[in-house]
Amino acid sequence: MKKVLLLFSILTLFSIPAICSQYELHTPDSGYTKIFQPEESERILFIMDFSNSMSEPLEGSTKLNLMLKTMKEILPKINPNTWVGLRIYGHRMGFTPMEACRASTLVSPILKNNTSYIEQSLAKAKPRGMTPITYSLKQAIKYDFMGFNGKKHIILLTDGGENCDESPCTFVMNLIRIRRDVSIDVIAFNIKDTDDLEQLECTALVTSGKFYNAQTEAELLNGFNKSIETSKNVEAKIILPN
């Protein structure tokens, strides 16, 4: 029996480092070690506004340039193992209002180690058209996360409200009746209209997302930084001998 216990102790001693090497370890003052196991990794999709109003001046620059500058700063902070992609809207005018309201394109599919390509895709697009927010959300949810069953995290930037005869708030209220795997963070950039802000805030809060009313470049950066924070972990606790 003593030999069996000794063998079990040796095996346990060697197995603990192997187990712990898979997780981030923290040793609090309470005397036990917490092992944090991440949730099933979420996938992030940026949906960015390239409507004509993004060319308007702001803080000695333009809204577009401030957005590009901010994205250039936050993209390197994203873990290379994170699945992330980019959809843009408003980058085409179209010959009819209907065409302009379908100007939404997935320019960078959701992939790992993808942030440099996202930055390149952002630099190529020009602000031209309207603001088809609801259509963009519909396309993203229907197609961009195809084949993925986990958490879908959308980060939406807009400098105005929906102007294509739809309501993003109404859309998400209907959406959550049938599915709860999508959360939408909304960054309202330099928007003054109260009705537009209420619609956008509804879009975020109904999906358990975050809403940021960013009137300045600094507030824009703060909104993006908070949206890409990854602190959601499932905690397991193991009691180890002192």
C-alpha positions as CSV (number, residue, x, y, z in Angstrom):
1,M,0.0,0.0,0.0
2,K,2.9,2.4,0.9
3,K,4.4,1.7,-2.6
4,V,1.1,2.5,-4.3
5,L,0.8,5.8,-2.3
6,L,4.4,6.7,-3.2
7,L,3.8,6.0,-6.9
8,F,0.6,8.0,-6.8
9,S,2.4,10.9,-5.2
10,I,5.2,10.9,-7.7
11,L,2.8,10.8,-10.7
12,T,0.8,13.6,-9.1
13,L,3.9,15.7,-8.6
14,F,4.8,15.4,-12.3
15,S,1.3,15.9,-13.6
16,I,0.7,19.2,-11.8
17,P,3.2,21.2,-13.9
18,A,1.8,19.7,-17.1
19,I,-1.7,20.7,-16.1
20,C,-0.7,24.2,-14.9
21,S,1.3,24.9,-18.1
22,Q,-2.0,25.0,-20.0
23,Y,-3.4,27.9,-18.0
24,E,-2.5,31.3,-16.6
25,L,-1.6,30.9,-13.0
26,H,-2.1,33.4,-10.2
27,T,-1.1,32.9,-6.6
28,P,-3.1,35.1,-4.2
29,D,-2.3,35.6,-0.5
30,S,-5.0,33.1,0.6
31,G,-2.6,30.2,0.1
32,Y,-4.2,28.4,-2.9
33,T,-3.5,28.6,-6.6
34,K,-6.2,29.7,-9.0
35,I,-6.2,28.2,-12.4
36,F,-8.1,30.2,-15.0
37,Q,-9.5,28.4,-18.0
38,P,-10.7,30.7,-20.7
39,E,-14.1,30.4,-22.1
40,E,-14.6,29.1,-25.6
41,S,-12.9,31.8,-27.6
42,E,-15.3,34.4,-29.0
43,R,-15.0,35.9,-32.4
44,I,-14.8,39.6,-32.9
45,L,-16.1,41.5,-35.9
46,F,-15.5,45.2,-36.4
47,I,-18.2,47.0,-38.4
48,M,-16.8,50.4,-39.4
49,D,-18.5,53.5,-40.8
50,F,-17.3,54.8,-44.2
51,S,-20.4,56.9,-44.9
52,N,-19.8,60.4,-46.5
53,S,-20.0,62.2,-43.1
54,M,-16.8,60.5,-41.9
55,S,-14.9,62.9,-44.1
56,E,-16.2,65.8,-42.0
57,P,-13.5,67.8,-39.9
58,L,-13.0,67.1,-36.3
59,E,-10.2,68.2,-33.9
60,G,-7.9,69.5,-36.7
61,S,-8.3,66.3,-38.7
62,T,-11.3,64.4,-40.0
63,K,-13.4,61.8,-38.4
64,L,-12.0,59.2,-40.8
65,N,-8.4,59.9,-40.0
66,L,-9.1,59.9,-36.2
67,M,-10.8,56.5,-36.6
68,L,-7.9,55.1,-38.6
69,K,-5.4,56.5,-36.1
70,T,-7.3,54.9,-33.2
71,M,-7.6,51.5,-35.0
72,K,-3.9,51.6,-35.7
73,E,-3.3,52.0,-32.0
74,I,-5.7,49.3,-30.7
75,L,-5.3,46.5,-33.3
76,P,-1.8,45.5,-32.0
77,K,-3.3,45.0,-28.5
78,I,-5.5,42.1,-29.8
79,N,-4.0,38.7,-29.1
80,P,-2.8,37.1,-32.3
81,N,-4.8,33.9,-31.4
82,T,-8.1,35.9,-31.3
83,W,-10.4,35.4,-34.3
84,V,-11.2,38.9,-35.7
85,G,-12.5,40.3,-38.9
86,L,-13.7,43.6,-40.5
87,R,-16.9,44.6,-42.3
88,I,-17.3,48.2,-43.7
89,Y,-20.4,50.1,-44.8
90,G,-21.1,53.3,-46.6
91,H,-18.1,53.0,-48.9
92,R,-20.2,53.0,-52.1
93,M,-22.7,55.4,-53.3
94,G,-24.8,53.3,-55.8
95,F,-27.0,54.5,-58.6
96,T,-30.1,54.3,-56.5
97,P,-30.9,54.7,-52.8
98,M,-31.5,51.0,-52.6
99,E,-28.0,50.2,-53.8
100,A,-26.5,52.7,-51.4
101,C,-28.4,51.0,-48.6
102,R,-26.7,47.7,-49.5
103,A,-23.2,49.1,-49.4
104,S,-21.8,46.7,-46.8
105,T,-18.9,44.4,-47.4
106,L,-16.9,41.9,-45.4
107,V,-13.4,43.1,-46.4
108,S,-11.5,40.9,-44.0
109,P,-13.0,37.5,-43.0
110,I,-12.8,36.5,-39.3
111,L,-9.4,34.8,-38.9
112,K,-6.6,34.5,-36.4
113,N,-3.5,36.8,-36.6
114,N,-5.5,39.1,-38.8
115,T,-5.0,42.6,-37.5
116,S,-2.4,43.7,-40.0
117,Y,-4.7,42.8,-42.9
118,I,-7.6,44.6,-41.2
119,E,-5.4,47.8,-41.0
120,Q,-4.6,47.5,-44.7
121,S,-8.2,47.1,-45.6
122,L,-9.2,50.1,-43.6
123,A,-6.6,52.2,-45.3
124,K,-8.0,51.3,-48.8
125,A,-11.6,52.3,-48.2
126,K,-13.0,55.8,-48.7
127,P,-16.1,57.5,-47.2
128,R,-18.7,57.9,-49.8
129,G,-22.3,56.8,-49.1
130,M,-25.1,56.3,-46.6
131,T,-25.4,54.6,-43.2
132,P,-26.9,51.1,-43.6
133,I,-26.4,50.0,-40.0
134,T,-29.2,47.5,-39.8
135,Y,-28.4,45.9,-43.1
136,S,-24.8,45.5,-42.1
137,L,-25.8,43.8,-38.8
138,K,-28.1,41.4,-40.7
139,Q,-25.4,40.5,-43.1
140,A,-22.8,40.1,-40.4
141,I,-24.9,37.8,-38.2
142,K,-26.2,35.8,-41.1
143,Y,-22.9,35.2,-43.0
144,D,-19.8,36.5,-41.3
145,F,-19.8,34.1,-38.3
146,M,-21.0,31.1,-40.4
147,G,-20.0,27.8,-39.0
148,F,-19.2,29.2,-35.5
149,N,-21.4,28.3,-32.6
150,G,-19.7,30.3,-29.8
151,K,-19.9,33.9,-28.7
152,K,-20.2,36.5,-31.5
153,H,-18.9,39.9,-30.5
154,I,-19.6,42.9,-32.8
155,I,-17.9,46.2,-32.3
156,L,-19.9,48.8,-34.4
157,L,-18.6,52.3,-35.1
158,T,-20.9,54.9,-36.6
159,D,-20.9,58.7,-36.7
160,G,-24.7,58.9,-37.4
161,G,-27.9,57.0,-37.1
162,E,-29.5,54.6,-39.5
163,N,-30.7,56.4,-42.7
164,C,-31.9,53.5,-44.7
165,D,-35.5,53.2,-43.4
166,E,-34.7,50.5,-40.9
167,S,-34.1,50.4,-37.1
168,P,-31.2,48.6,-35.6
169,C,-33.0,48.7,-32.2
170,T,-36.0,46.9,-33.6
171,F,-33.9,44.4,-35.4
172,V,-31.9,43.3,-32.3
173,M,-35.1,43.2,-30.2
174,N,-36.5,40.6,-32.6
175,L,-33.1,38.9,-32.8
176,I,-32.8,38.2,-29.0
177,R,-36.1,36.3,-29.1
178,I,-34.5,33.5,-31.1
179,R,-30.8,33.7,-30.1
180,R,-28.5,35.1,-27.4
181,D,-25.1,34.4,-28.8
182,V,-24.5,37.9,-30.3
183,S,-23.4,41.0,-28.3
184,I,-23.0,44.3,-30.0
185,D,-20.8,47.1,-28.6
186,V,-21.7,50.4,-30.2
187,I,-19.3,53.4,-30.4
188,A,-21.3,56.5,-31.4
189,F,-18.7,58.9,-32.7
190,N,-19.4,62.6,-32.5
191,I,-23.2,62.2,-32.8
192,K,-25.4,64.9,-31.5
193,D,-28.9,63.8,-32.4
194,T,-30.8,62.4,-29.4
195,D,-33.0,60.0,-31.4
196,D,-30.0,58.5,-33.1
197,L,-28.2,58.1,-29.8
198,E,-31.2,56.4,-28.3
199,Q,-31.5,53.9,-31.2
200,L,-27.8,53.1,-31.0
201,E,-27.8,52.7,-27.2
202,C,-30.8,50.4,-27.5
203,T,-28.9,48.3,-30.1
204,A,-26.0,47.8,-27.6
205,L,-27.9,47.3,-24.4
206,V,-30.6,44.9,-25.7
207,T,-27.7,42.5,-26.8
208,S,-25.9,42.9,-23.4
209,G,-23.3,45.0,-25.2
210,K,-21.6,48.2,-24.3
211,F,-22.5,51.7,-25.5
212,Y,-20.0,54.5,-25.8
213,N,-20.9,58.1,-26.7
214,A,-17.5,59.3,-28.0
215,Q,-17.4,63.0,-28.9
216,T,-13.6,63.3,-29.0
217,E,-10.6,61.3,-30.2
218,A,-9.7,60.4,-26.6
219,E,-13.2,59.1,-25.9
220,L,-13.1,57.1,-29.2
221,L,-9.9,55.4,-28.1
222,N,-11.4,54.7,-24.7
223,G,-14.4,53.1,-26.2
224,F,-12.3,50.8,-28.4
225,N,-10.0,49.9,-25.6
226,K,-12.8,48.8,-23.4
227,S,-14.5,46.9,-26.1
228,I,-11.5,44.7,-26.8
229,E,-10.8,44.0,-23.2
230,T,-10.7,40.2,-22.6
231,S,-11.3,39.5,-18.9
232,K,-14.1,36.9,-19.1
233,N,-12.7,33.6,-17.7
234,V,-14.1,30.5,-16.1
235,E,-12.4,30.1,-12.8
236,A,-11.5,26.7,-11.4
237,K,-9.9,26.4,-7.9
238,I,-7.4,23.8,-6.8
239,I,-6.2,23.5,-3.2
240,L,-2.5,22.7,-3.1
241,P,-0.5,21.8,0.0
242,N,1.8,24.5,1.5
